[in-house]
């Protein structure tokens, strides 16, 4: 046979898309007996099962010589082989001798999944002439035919209306009040809702599929309505605005309320059975009658019924009735009914969902579990049978089937592999596994996302064979083997070597790696046995030649063939299924390895990129335990800058990482390449081994260093945001910022020498609240420094840290408490340059400054600061002019003589105030008690400083004005203003008081009268008679 | 305006105000002194009048104004007069005059009390002795009391005139009550509560009958 014929045999007979459509000869030739079926009595799943083989199941349950009533459920997950088992049991019964199965007294009905819909079921019932009631048969016939004739949209509208009618006629108030039923019906009838429900994938479309679906569709369940049908805000809003009032009411209820949506979904799904029956125009009773009449008819004929149903899902709408009829035990009141042995396939999900219908009616359950098919023996046997069937001549197989399909007589193909290859035995006959081997079978099975015989057959055997046959047939575009699970070679160095084989295409490299990983021992080790057989990675070189990989010579000198070659392992050996315990670190190691491989080979996104980026961070930056791989300070990059730039994980970006990030902003970019893959592997190995003391460490080190060195310059330049030989003058920017901040806040800077300047500036400069500035603009400058306090702090921090030398990993530069030595020469040089530039380096700042960039942040701040300084200095100059002009208004020309005169006058004034008891202005009096010449000299100095700075640059003005001369002179002006006002006020008061002082009235008259009275008294005394008391 | 000018204007005004205020205060003190001087004039004149009236009414026989006092007063009056003429009369000057006037007034008051007592004591004593025997004994006693109060009271022209008038009225009463010496001696004993039955001689008994005083006579033992 040719490769094309093999391929055809596989596609047409052995492994069809619908495996239930497989021809009987192939079905029997490939059938794998189930060895471990779990059998339960009754419908409950809690009992302890009895394990039986399929032969035991047949003998004990299907074969029913005592005519016991049996309703047997075969359940399991999708693809586990329920249908296969049912079909085998049916075939075995059919092929049984008359003592077991006699068509004369046993009616066998087999309802296949082929038409997995209500219509399909009805069609099969009609075809197999199961329906004895003519009226019912006519109705079903009419439904089957009408659903063919009826347009899809007309059928869907009928379904929707059936739901609306069912809701409207629902008289129970268990879920909703009666009135709300009308609201729901109106809502469902709304044109917008109707359109939404009938959309592709919508509830009504699903229901349509359940009723009339094409045969190749397998329905997971028959839940028609889901939350997606109602949780559409736009739809509900539109109905709310434009629907009729009842529909509006329903929409309002559903809008934004998930609980209400769930409630409606459950409520509507209750009507599915009614709707299906309504659409099929059959009543519940008539459905029952189909099977009741059948059983009665068979009874009359003296027959019993053995019913095989591949998939019960297709009976939606009549499932309950069917179960009821089939569960009715014959005899007694039902003596007119025949005995039933029903074997029904149901998924576990379906059984769990409708368990109430089954529990008390089911007599036995057969559970097809993972254990039934997941053993190595099962899978190898299964593979061998399919391979044998494919390699066999179809007619030979058909003859074998016609002759009773006795397994012992199974024809074995004459297919000859190109080299000695693994085999297994079927009934003692040796069968090749070519092109598979046991390694490949188990590895491919283990990596299936869903492990089931069906998936293994289709996704492994058929898929791989298709590519193998195509490759052999056409030879120019090999895709064999497929490696969807991205299984990787366990030997990374070898894998990496293959990746670097430039004489091979990428596809060839991947094929080679896949073969070695899946079929071989995970390595590419070349070996030559004593008998001259050459192997690569444990695989015969002939095999590689056969699949067009002959150019690969393997790695190593090949002195010896490994003692245990994979293909020489005995297939029939008891498989060691016990998983070896794996510790957490190993689990992680494997997890990372798999992830990195999938990223590189399958272009999948990295799942654990955060971890890898963390590894990269440690590589570049070091950590508490180790230094980084780059000696930053040696190459002139301050540890602090390197650490800060490399501390954030966002600085590391790996192509196609799962965590969203901006690759443009990354400093370390890891492309998807073999080199990067190897570097990540190396870091994974390093992490796992906790050091470089492990096998292959030299290789991994070399790969990691290669990766690092290729990217080192680029990373360094990104870290310093400039070329290595032209670094940004960040220190200079930071010093300039400190200088400007000191000037703005009025801190003294010892300008004697660069060293003293540095000493003045290497301090945390704080605002002095005692200093008041005269212009809003200067105060704005101060506010600017306050607002940007964090930026200034960061710049100062950068100045201190960047100029410091860090011992050990740059990681330690983050700890501000560690004392360091400053690189004074760099600092002095920066100060000297700033002095030459008169501290104005605005023009030297980069024109385009990246925002929020550690290294450019000082420049950003400096740039905005220079602008603010200029603005403030312009305002200061204006203010200086105004102040000096006003002072001149009080003292005349500002010179020493005038100032002394004014100050003397002030002292006079306060003296007069004191003499006349005029209170107030004590502070001013005290302030100007000093010798006028002393005060005048001070004022004059400030004034001259203000005038001298008028023509200097803004930054120089800032420095000159920093000591607040303007404030001193302004204070003096304010004093003059206050004194003048006080003088004027008191002068005015005195003038007014003088005007108000009145004279004393009648003083002259009183004086005259007194003068007269004294004259009178004098006369009286003069004339008075006296005695001379002196003589007495 | 330069600050020096502003200050100059201000200090000038302040100084002027101060001077003006001082002047006003001085004028007020001068006026006060004039008013007080007027009061002292009246007081001293009143004292001089009393001194003259005492002599005129015979209460004293000769002048009661010592020359030294008169000279002191003359000096003070002269000082005040001169001060008025010069416009610088002070409260102190008035106070000096006041003190001198008040000193003399105190002296004259003593003179008055002494002289008035002597002037009234004979008449007042006899009246006291016979007052119970007069037709209107209450009036007689009141008259005696008035004389006592006037003598003890303040000196004034009114007091002098009242004393003179009251003494004259008392004298009129005693004059109408003429007695022989034996009766007078008996009555004096009675007044002194020393009279005994032995003193009730015939003359006394006869006089008592004439004057219908027998029923007014009471006896008692003195142990």
Interface residues (C-beta under 8 A of the other chain):
Chain A: X890 X891 X892 X901 X902 X905 X906 X908 X909 X912 X913 X916 X918 X976 X979 X980 X983 X984 X986 X987 X988 X990 X991 X993 X994 X997 X998 X999 X1000 X1002 X1003 X1006 X1007 X1009 X1010 X1011 X1013 X1014 X1015 X1016 X1017 X1018 X1020 X1021 X1022 X1024 X1025 X1026 X1027 X1028 X1029 X1030
Chain B: X2 X3 X4 X6 X7 X8 X9 X10 X11 X12 X13 X14 X15 X16 X17 X18 X20 X21 X24 X27 X28 X30 X31 X34 X35 X37 X38 X41 X44 X45 X48 X51 X52 X55 X62 X63 X64 X65 X66 X67 X68 X69 X70 X73 X74 X77 X78 X80 X81 X84 X85 X87 X89
